[in-house]
Amino acid sequence: MTFTVSVVTANGAPETDPFICHASTTTASDGTWSVDISGVGFTNIFSVAAQIISSDNTAANAGYTSVSTFSTTTVSGRGVKPQTVGALGGSPIQNIGAGRTVYVTVIGN
């Protein structure tokens, strides 16, 4: 789904004919995700944002995501969640796992 936007600036200058694309996907077992935006027809990308959704809003299952790569055809990233760290240490985050919904918003032209 795309929407026409009246004014978008990139680096302080107005951009010509900007539009917004909203897309969604789900995470794989290792927390990675990717969404195909090739059908939108972007030539330039000005902004990319992603948000992971969880029906379990406890601190232990709060999801966080980052965008790893993006182009005019694909946006990819990884979802993580907090992990209890024992006395021996370890990483305070872990991959989120499969099936979490990720919403992606891309602005470009």
C-alpha positions in Angstrom: 0.0 0.0 0.0 1.4 3.4 -0.9 0.3 6.9 0.0 1.2 10.2 -1.6 3.1 12.6 0.7 3.1 16.4 0.0 6.6 17.3 1.3 9.5 15.2 2.3 13.0 16.6 2.8 16.3 14.7 2.6 19.4 16.6 3.8 17.3 19.8 4.0 16.1 19.8 0.4 12.6 18.9 -0.8 12.3 15.7 -2.7 10.2 15.2 -5.8 7.2 12.9 -5.8 7.8 11.1 -2.4 5.6 8.2 -1.3 5.4 5.9 1.7 5.3 2.1 1.5 4.1 0.0 4.5 4.9 -3.7 4.5 5.0 -6.6 6.9 6.7 -9.9 7.3 7.5 -12.4 10.0 10.8 -13.4 11.6 12.6 -16.7 10.8 13.8 -19.1 13.5 17.1 -17.1 13.9 15.3 -13.8 14.3 16.1 -12.5 10.8 13.5 -11.0 8.5 13.2 -9.6 5.0 10.5 -7.9 3.1 10.3 -7.5 -0.7 9.4 -4.0 -1.8 10.4 -4.4 -5.4 6.8 -3.9 -6.6 6.7 -0.4 -5.2 9.1 1.0 -7.8 11.4 3.1 -5.6 14.3 4.8 -7.3 15.6 6.5 -4.1 15.1 5.7 -0.4 15.0 8.5 2.1 14.0 6.7 5.3 13.4 3.1 6.6 11.9 2.2 9.9 10.9 -1.2 11.4 9.0 -2.3 14.4 8.5 -5.8 15.8 5.2 -6.7 17.4 4.6 -8.9 20.4 1.4 -10.1 22.0 3.5 -10.9 25.1 4.5 -7.5 26.6 6.5 -8.8 29.5 10.0 -7.5 29.8 11.4 -11.0 29.1 9.7 -11.1 25.7 9.9 -7.5 24.6 11.1 -7.5 21.0 13.6 -5.1 19.4 14.6 -5.0 15.8 17.2 -3.3 13.6 17.4 -2.8 9.9 20.6 -4.5 8.6 20.3 -3.7 4.9 18.0 -1.9 2.6 17.7 -1.1 -1.1 15.0 -0.1 -3.5 13.9 -3.7 -3.6 14.4 -5.3 -0.2 14.6 -4.4 3.5 16.2 -6.9 5.9 17.0 -7.0 9.6 17.0 -9.1 12.8 14.8 -9.2 15.9 16.2 -9.8 19.4 14.9 -10.0 22.9 16.4 -9.7 26.4 18.0 -12.8 28.0 18.8 -13.5 31.6 22.5 -13.4 32.2 23.8 -15.8 34.8 26.8 -15.5 37.1 29.2 -16.6 34.3 28.1 -13.8 32.0 27.0 -14.1 28.4 25.1 -12.0 26.0 22.2 -9.9 27.4 20.2 -10.4 24.2 19.1 -13.4 22.1 17.5 -13.9 18.7 13.8 -13.5 19.0 12.8 -16.7 17.1 10.2 -17.4 14.5 6.8 -16.0 13.9 7.1 -12.4 15.2 5.4 -9.8 13.0 7.6 -7.0 11.7 6.1 -3.8 10.3 8.3 -1.8 7.9 7.8 1.7 6.7 9.8 3.1 3.7 9.8 6.6 2.4 11.3 7.3 -1.0 10.5 8.2 -4.6 
